[in-house]
């Protein structure tokens, strides 16, 4: 200390000398400042050279402190290190300190324990949580949970090491060591759970009923009822009641959902889900049916659509005689018109799919109008020139002519009808076969290239405007061509005349 006082006194003299030199001229002033600066540097070097190094070891971390102090206590005061009663200090003697023996300190860790609505602070040298709690005097029960710095830990967990500061200084290191370690004790309480017919009692540290059931592994479905509610806070000795729901599958409005319900009847389930049945809708099974596990419920939406369709009614053709028209002539007296029949059709849908359609109503919206065709009934006699002279006829018909004989008629020679016509006449030239719907049997005809004949026969292939010309066996000629056939007079009675021939 005396050496320091002498150095300070010398420094004061140098400062007074600088003040006195302030009145000198600039060149001399600069020179004086240089001299004085050198003296100051010399004094600083001397001060530094006279210091010695002291090692401070704080919780295993060493610091080097340069000082003129001779005793450990002077070093601690100079380093501004304040110790708590729980801290441990190991001091060397003065000689050992100068030789490098460290001043060793074990600073107690600080624990802040929150439990039972209160907090307590403890200082400890214990390496783990169990020792810290033991030093605090807080009692921990077997089912309690411990949280250190926000994370759940076991009592055997080691205390976290303090993090060294970015600037390795004694004060910062002491602050890091003494930073509180936050400990939370969550007390376990007994909880009785009545799950249907099963009763379970267990300890839990959960804050709410829902957390306790989740930690216990009890699955709560959306349809289950829990009393008190899942959000209710737990209290010691509390009882929880679980009313289980039943799983069902509900199909409605195009959606198929797996649900859980406590409803007793299907109707209650539909009401819970906000499903309303329309006037024609129905549910399967019946809404009065009881709910059982894994029941499948289907809602069938029913609606009907109506439309009107129009079906045409064909008109008829009515033939009327017209004495002003010549036979085989016709004219349309009035065109026909279709009628209309309207039908009201109901289409039945279930869940958007058509099941059937029925005719609900039918009526005639428009009556059909018959088509009227007049056919001629006027007979006009005319003559035709033939190789044998003129012949008078009353009708001319265009027909397809073929020919045959008794042997080509398709009748067996052993048959009693062989060579006989429909009227029983002997087959031969002058006999023609016709369709009685076109030419009456017994009618005399003239066929150009064949001559005169009488319609006295028929044939299976002779239909409509066909005429088959009969020959004798020795003069058979083969025909197959269209010809005009003349129906000769006399004109038959009106009721015998075929006024309208087949087309």
For each residue, the residues with C-beta under 8 A, 3 or more apart:
1: 4 5 68
2: 5 6
3: 6 7 50 68
4: 1 7 8 47 68
5: 1 2 8 9
6: 2 3 9 10
7: 3 4 10 11 43 46 47
8: 4 5 11 12
9: 5 6 12 13
10: 6 7 13 14 43
11: 7 8 14 15 40 43
12: 8 9 15 16
13: 9 10 16 17
14: 10 11 17 18 36 39 40
15: 11 12 18 19
16: 12 13 19 20
17: 13 14 20 21 32 36
18: 14 15 21 22 32 33 36
19: 15 16 22
20: 16 17 23
21: 17 18 24 28 29 32 33 36
22: 18 19 29
23: 20
24: 21 28 29 32
25: 28 29
26: 29 30
27: 30 31
28: 21 24 25 31 32
29: 21 22 24 25 26 32 33
30: 26 27 33 34
31: 27 28 34 35
32: 17 18 21 24 28 29 35 36
33: 18 21 29 30 36 37
34: 30 31 37 38
35: 31 32 38 39
36: 14 17 18 21 32 33 39 40
37: 33 34 40 41
38: 34 35 41 42
39: 14 35 36 42 43
40: 11 14 36 37 43 44
41: 37 38 44 45
42: 38 39 45 46
43: 7 10 11 39 40 46 47
44: 40 41 47 48
45: 41 42 48 49
46: 7 42 43 49 50
47: 4 7 43 44 50 51
48: 44 45 51
49: 45 46
50: 3 46 47 68
51: 47 48 66 67 68
52: 66 67 68 98
53: 64 65 66 100
54: 64 65 66 67 69 72 75 97 103
55: 62 63 64 65 100 101 102 103
56: 62 63 64 65 75 79 81 102 103 105 170
57: 60 61 62 63 102 103 104 105
58: 61 62 63 105 107 170 173 174 177
59: 105 106 107 162 173 177
60: 57
61: 57 58 164 168 173
62: 55 56 57 58 102
63: 55 56 57 58 168 169 170 173
64: 53 54 55 56
65: 53 54 55 56 75 78 79 170
66: 51 52 53 54
67: 51 52 54 74 75 78
68: 1 3 4 50 51 52
69: 54 74 75 78
70: 74 94
71: 74 75 94 97
72: 54 75 76 91 92 94 97 103
73: 76 77 91
74: 67 69 70 71 77 78
75: 54 56 65 67 69 71 72 78 79 97 103
76: 72 73 79 81 83 103
77: 73 74 80
78: 65 67 69 74 75
79: 56 65 75 76 170
80: 77 170 171
81: 56 76 105 170 174
82:
83: 76 87 89 105 107
84: 87 107 108 123
85:
86: 108 123 124 125
87: 83 84 105 106 107 108
88: 105 106 108 125
89: 83 103 104 105
90: 103 104 105 106
91: 72 73 103
92: 72 96 97 101 102 103
93: 96 97
94: 70 71 72 97 98
95: 98 99
96: 92 93 99 101
97: 54 71 72 75 92 93 94 101 103
98: 52 94 95
99: 95 96
100: 53 55
101: 55 92 96 97
102: 55 56 57 62 92
103: 54 55 56 57 72 75 76 89 90 91 92 97
104: 57 89 90
105: 56 57 58 59 81 83 87 88 89 90
106: 59 87 88 90 125
107: 58 59 83 84 87 174 177 178
108: 84 86 87 88 123 124 125
109: 123 124 125 126 132 159 162 177 178 181
110: 121 122 123 178 179 180 181
111: 121 122 123 124 132 135 136 159 180 181 183
112: 119 120 121 180 181 182 183
113: 119 120 121 122 132 133 136 138 183 184 185
114: 118 119 182 183 184 185
115: 118 119 120 138 184 185 187
116: 185 187
117:
118: 114 115
119: 112 113 114 115
120: 112 113 115 136 138
121: 110 111 112 113 180
122: 110 111 113 132 135 136
123: 84 86 108 109 110 111 135
124: 86 108 109 111 131 132 135 136
125: 86 88 106 108 109
126: 109 130 131 132 134 135 159
127: 131 158 159
128: 131 132 155 156 157 158 159
129: 132 133 146 148 153 154 155 156 157 158 159 183
130: 126 133 134 155 156
131: 124 126 127 128 134 135
132: 109 111 113 122 124 126 128 129 135 136 159 181 183
133: 113 129 130 136 138 140 146 155 183
134: 126 130 131 137
135: 111 122 123 124 126 131 132
136: 111 113 120 122 124 132 133
137: 134
138: 113 115 120 133 185
139:
140: 133 144 146 155 185
141: 144 187 188
142: 188
143: 188 203 204 205
144: 140 141 185 186 187 188 205
145: 152 185 186 188 205
146: 129 133 140 152 153 154 155 157 183 184 185 186
147: 150 151 152 153 183 184 185 186
148: 129 151 153 157 159 160 181 182 183 184
149: 160 181 182
150: 147 182
151: 147 148
152: 145 146 147
153: 129 146 147 148 157
154: 129 146 157
155: 128 129 130 133 140 146
156: 128 129 130
157: 128 129 146 148 153 154
158: 127 128 129
159: 109 111 126 127 128 129 132 148 181
160: 148 149 181
161:
162: 59 109 173 176 177 179
163: 176
164: 61 168 173 176
165: 168 169 172 173 175 176
166:
167: 172
168: 61 63 164 165 172 173
169: 63 165 172 173
170: 56 58 63 65 79 80 81 173 174
171: 80 174 175
172: 165 167 168 169 175 176
173: 58 59 61 63 162 164 165 168 169 170 176 177
174: 58 81 107 170 171 177 178
175: 165 171 172 178 179
176: 162 163 164 165 172 173 179
177: 58 59 107 109 162 173 174
178: 107 109 110 174 175
179: 110 162 175 176
180: 110 111 112 121
181: 109 110 111 112 132 148 149 159 160
182: 112 114 148 149 150
183: 111 112 113 114 129 132 133 146 147 148
184: 113 114 115 146 147 148
185: 113 114 115 116 138 140 144 145 146 147
186: 144 145 146 147 205
187: 115 116 141 144 205
188: 141 142 143 144 145 203 204 205
189: 203 204 205 234 235 236 237 238
190: 201 202 203 236 237
191: 201 202 203 204 212 234 238 239 240
192: 199 200 201 237 238 239 240
193: 199 200 201 202 213 216 218 239 240 241 242
194: 198 199 239 240 241 242
195: 198 199 200 218 242 244
196: 242 243 244
197:
198: 194 195
199: 192 193 194 195
200: 192 193 195 216
201: 190 191 192 193
202: 190 191 193 216
203: 143 188 189 190 191
204: 143 188 189 191 211 212 215 216 234
205: 143 144 145 186 187 188 189
206: 209 210 211 212 214 215 234
207: 211 233 234
208: 211 212 230 231 232 233 234
209: 206 212 213 226 228 229 230 231 232 234 240
210: 206 213 214 220 226 230 231
211: 204 206 207 208 214 215
212: 191 204 206 208 209 215 216 234 240
213: 193 209 210 216 218 220 226 230 240 242
214: 206 210 211 217 218
215: 204 206 211 212
216: 193 200 202 204 212 213
217: 214
218: 193 195 213 214 242
219:
220: 210 213 224 226 230 242
221: 224 244 245 260
222: 245 260
223: 245 246 259 260 261 262
224: 220 221 242 243 244 245 260 262
225: 242 243 245 262
226: 209 210 213 220 229 230 240 241 242 243
227: 240 241 243
228: 209 232 238 240
229: 209 226 232
230: 208 209 210 213 220 226
231: 208 209 210
232: 208 209 228 229
233: 207 208
234: 189 191 204 206 207 208 209 212 238
235: 189 238
236: 189 190
237: 189 190 192
238: 189 191 192 228 234 235
239: 191 192 193 194
240: 191 192 193 194 209 212 213 226 227 228
241: 193 194 226 227
242: 193 194 195 196 213 218 220 224 225 226
243: 196 224 225 226 227 262
244: 195 196 221 224 262
245: 221 222 223 224 225 260 261 262
246: 223 260 261 262 291 292 293 295
247: 258 259 260 293 294
248: 258 259 260 261 269 291 293 294 295 296 297
249: 256 257 258 259 294 295 296 297
250: 256 257 259 269 273 275 297 299
251: 255 256 257 296 297 298 299
252: 255 273 275 298 299
253: 275 299 301
254: 351 352
255: 251 252
256: 249 250 251
257: 249 250 251
258: 247 248 249
259: 223 247 248 249 250 269 273
260: 221 222 223 224 245 246 247 248
261: 223 245 246 248 268 269 272 291
262: 223 224 225 243 244 245 246
263: 266 268 269 271 272 291
264: 268 290 291
265: 268 269 287 288 289 290 291
266: 263 269 270 283 285 286 287 288 289 291 295 297
267: 270 271 287 288
268: 261 263 264 265 271 272 291
269: 248 250 259 261 263 265 266 272 273 291 297
270: 266 267 273 275 276 277 283 287 297 299
271: 263 267 268 274 275
272: 261 263 268 269
273: 250 252 259 269 270
274: 271
275: 250 252 253 270 271 299
276: 270
277: 270 281 282 283 287 299
278: 281 301 302 303
279:
280: 302 303 304
281: 277 278 299 300 301 302
282: 277 300 302
283: 266 270 277 286 287 297 298 299 300
284: 297 298 300
285: 266 289 295 297
286: 266 283 289
287: 265 266 267 270 277 283
288: 265 266 267
289: 265 266 285 286
290: 264 265
291: 246 248 261 263 264 265 266 268 269 295
292: 246 295
293: 246 247 248
294: 247 248 249
295: 246 248 249 266 285 291 292
296: 248 249 251
297: 248 249 250 251 266 269 270 283 284 285
298: 251 252 283 284
299: 250 251 252 253 270 275 277 281 283
300: 281 282 283 284 350 351
301: 253 278 281 350 351 352
302: 278 280 281 282 348 349 350
303: 278 280 349
304: 280 346 347 348 349
305: 346 347 349
306: 344 345 346 347 360
307: 344 345 347
308: 342 343 344 345
309: 342 343 345
310: 340 341 342 343 365
311: 340 341 342 343
312: 338 339 340 341
313: 338 339 340 341 364 366 367 368
314: 338 368
315: 336 337 338 339 368 369 370 371
316: 336 368 370 371
317: 336 370 371 372 373
318: 370 371 372 373
319: 373 374 375 500
320: 333 372 373 374 375
321: 374 375 376 377 499
322: 325 331 333 374 375 376 377
323: 376 377 378
324: 376 378
325: 322 329 330 331 374 375 376 377 378
326: 329 376 378 379 380
327: 376 377 378 379 380 394 395 497 499
328: 376 395 396 397 501
329: 325 326 375 376
330: 325 373 374 375 376
331: 322 325 373 374
332: 335 371 372 373 374
333: 320 322 372 373 374
334: 369 370 371 372
335: 332 371
336: 315 316 317 368 369 370 371
337: 315 368 369
338: 312 313 314 315 368
339: 312 313 315 364 365 366 367 368 369
340: 310 311 312 313 364 365 366
341: 310 311 312 313 362 363 364 365
342: 308 309 310 311 362 363 364 365
343: 308 309 310 311 359 361 362
344: 306 307 308 359 360 361 362
345: 306 307 308 309 357 358 359 360
346: 304 305 306 357 358 359 360
347: 304 305 306 307 354 356 357
348: 302 304 354 355 356 357 358
349: 302 303 304 305 352 353 354 355
350: 300 301 302 353 355
351: 254 300 301
352: 254 301 349
353: 349 350
354: 347 348 349 357
355: 348 349 350
356: 347 348
357: 345 346 347 348 354
358: 345 346 348
359: 343 344 345 346 362
360: 306 344 345 346
361: 343 344
362: 341 342 343 344 359
363: 341 342
364: 313 339 340 341 342 367
365: 310 339 340 341 342
366: 313 339 340
367: 313 339 364
368: 313 314 315 316 336 337 338 339
369: 315 334 336 337 339
370: 315 316 317 318 334 336
371: 315 316 317 318 332 334 335 336
372: 317 318 320 332 333 334
373: 317 318 319 320 330 331 332 333
374: 319 320 321 322 325 330 331 332 333
375: 319 320 321 322 325 329 330 499 500
376: 321 322 323 324 325 326 327 328 329 330 499
377: 321 322 323 325 327 499
378: 323 324 325 326 327
379: 326 327 394 395 491
380: 326 327 394
381: 392 393 394 489 491
382: 392 393 394 396
383: 390 391 392 393
384: 390 391 393 446 486
385: 389 390
386: 389 390 391 446 448 451 452
387:
388: 391 451 452
389: 385 386
390: 383 384 385 386
391: 383 384 386 388 446 452 486 488
392: 381 382 383 488 489
393: 381 382 383 384 396 446 486 487 488 489
394: 327 379 380 381 382 487 488 489 491
395: 327 328 379 486 487
396: 328 382 393 484 485 486 487
397: 328 438 439 465 484 485 487 501
398: 465 482 483 484 485
399: 438 465 466 467 482 483 484 485
400: 465 466 467 480 481 482
401: 447 450 467 468 469 479 480 481 482 483 485
402: 466 467 468 469 479 480
403: 468 469 470 471 476 477 478 479
404: 408 409 433 459 468 469 470 471 476
405: 408 409 427 470 471 472 473 476
406: 409 411 418 419 427 428 473
407: 413 473
408: 404 405 476
409: 404 405 406 427 459
410: 460
411: 406 415 417 418 419
412: 415 418
413: 407 418
414: 418
415: 411 412 418
416: 420
417: 411 420
418: 406 411 412 413 414 415
419: 406 411 426 427
420: 416 417 424 425 426 427
421: 424 425 426 427 431 433 456 457 470
422: 433 441 456 457 458
423: 441 442 456 457
424: 420 421
425: 420 421 431 456 457
426: 419 420 421
427: 405 406 409 419 420 421 431 457 470
428: 406 431 470 471 472
429: 451 453 470 471 472 475
430: 451 452 453 454 470
431: 421 425 427 428 453 454 456 457 470
432: 445 447 453 454 455 456 457 467 468 469 470
433: 404 421 422 455 457 458 459 462 467 468 470
434: 438 439 441 443 455 457 458 462 466 467 468
435: 438 439 458 462 463 464 465 466 502
436: 439 440 441 458
437: 464 498 501 502
438: 397 399 434 435 464 465 498 501 502
439: 397 434 435 436 443 445 455 467 485 487 498
440: 436 443 455 492 496 498
441: 422 423 434 436 455 456 458
442: 423 454 455 456
443: 434 439 440 454 455 487 488 492
444: 452 453 454 455 487 488
445: 432 439 452 453 454 455 467 485 486 487 488
446: 384 386 391 393 451 452 453 485 486 488
447: 401 432 450 451 453 467 469 483 485 486
448: 386 483 484
449: 483
450: 401 447 453 469 479
451: 386 388 429 430 446 447
452: 386 388 391 430 444 445 446 488
453: 429 430 431 432 444 445 446 447 450 469 470
454: 430 431 432 442 443 444 445
455: 432 433 434 439 440 441 442 443 444 445
456: 421 422 423 425 431 432 441 442
457: 421 422 423 425 427 431 432 433 434 468 470
458: 422 433 434 435 436 441 462
459: 404 409 433 462 468
460: 410
461: 466
462: 433 434 435 458 459 466 467 468
463: 435 466
464: 435 437 438 502
465: 397 398 399 400 435 438 501 502
466: 399 400 402 434 435 461 462 463
467: 399 400 401 402 432 433 434 439 445 447 462 483 485
468: 401 402 403 404 432 433 434 457 459 462
469: 401 402 403 404 432 447 450 453 479
470: 403 404 405 421 427 428 429 430 431 432 433 453 457
471: 403 404 405 428 429 475 476 477
472: 405 428 429 475 476
473: 405 406 407 476
474:
475: 429 471 472
476: 403 404 405 408 471 472 473
477: 403 471
478: 403
479: 401 402 403 450 469
480: 400 401 402
481: 400 401
482: 398 399 400 401
483: 398 399 401 447 448 449 467
484: 396 397 398 399 448
485: 396 397 398 399 401 439 445 446 447 467
486: 384 391 393 395 396 445 446 447
487: 393 394 395 396 397 439 443 444 445
488: 391 392 393 394 443 444 445 446 452
489: 381 392 393 394
490:
491: 379 381 394 497
492: 440 443 496 497
493: 496 497
494: 497
495:
496: 440 492 493
497: 327 491 492 493 494
498: 437 438 439 440 501
499: 321 327 375 376 377
500: 319 375
501: 328 397 437 438 465 498
502: 435 437 438 464 465
503:
